[in-house]
Amino acid sequence: MTPPKLNRLLTLEEPQRVPDGAGGFTETWVAKGQLWAELDGRSVRETGSNFVTTSRVTYYITVRGAAPDAPSRPKADQRFVDGSRIFRITGVKERDPEGRYLLCFAQEEIVT
């Protein structure tokens, strides 16, 4: 296996529900840390309606391995942030048998 090029610093965030003061909740995102990553774009799907076009790009994002209970280990329903870009994590698995790297399946949605 060729080692990945971890050349992008991404912020890992998780959702947090915060009471809105009126009996409901709002969702905010809390940073859990930063991870060096390799991004690999996989596919693009474009949809359009009412003069708005949305592109959904899927990515494989590779990061260093972490134990299943480590707070630095990405999980589904978390996200990576790179400036104004947001990559929603849909799944995570070990990339190699030794668990040195994790492969995160992610989607970026772009409205044009």
N, C-alpha and C positions, 0 to 999 in steps of 0.2 A: 504494500500500500504506500502510495506517495503521501508524505506528510502535507497537510493543508497549509496554505499561506494565510496565517491569521494576521491580516493587515488592516482590518477595520475595527475601530473601537466603538462598540455598541452599548447602550444603556439598557439593562434588563429592568422592566417594570411589571408590577402586578396590580390588578384592580383592587380597590378598597371601597367598601360601602360606608358612606358617611351620612348620619342623620341630617335631613334638610330643615329641621325645626318645625315642620308641619305634619309630622307623622310618617313621612316617607324617607326615602334615601336617594342620594346622588352617588354616582360612581366617580371616583378620582383614581389617578394612577400614581403609585408610589415607587420610586427608584429603589431597586434592590442592590445595584452595583453595576460595574462596567466589565464587559468581557471582550477580549480580542476575538475576532471572528473572520471567517472566510464566507463571502456571499457567492452563490452560484444560482443565477436565474435559470428557471426551468421552462416555464410556459407562460403564455399571455392569453387572456380571454377578454374580449371587449364586448360590452353591452351598451345599448343606448335607448333612451326614452325621454320624451319631453325636452328635446334639445340639449340633453346632457349625456355625455359619453363617459363611461366608467371602464377603466382597464383594471383587471385583476391579474397581478403577476405572482406566480408561485416561485419560491426560493428554497434551496437547501442552504441552511446556515450552519456552518461547522464551528464549534467552540471546544475548548479543553474539557476533558471529562471531569465529572464530579460525582461523589457518592449520591445515591438516590435520596437521602435525607438532607443533603447539603443545601443551604439557602441559595448558593450560587448556581444550582442546577436549574436550568430552564424547565418550564412545565407548559403543557397546553393551557390556553386561555391567558397566558402572560404575553408580553410583547417586547420586541426590541425597538429602540428608537435611535435614529441617526439623524440629528438635526431635525428637519421637518418631516422626515420619512418615518413611517411606522410599519413594522413588520409583525403581524399578529401570528403567534405561534399556535399551530394546530396539532403538533405531535413532536415527540422527542424519542430518539433511540440511540444506542451505542453505535458508533460508526465502525469500530473495529472490535475484534474479540477481547482485547485487553482492556477496553473501556478508556483508552487514552483520549479519545475525542467523542463528542456527542454530535449527532446530526439532527438539527431542528428543521421541521417542515413549517414553512411560514408563508403568509400571503401579504402582499402590499396592494392596497387599493388606491388608484389614482383617478381623480375626477378631472376631466378635460373640458 
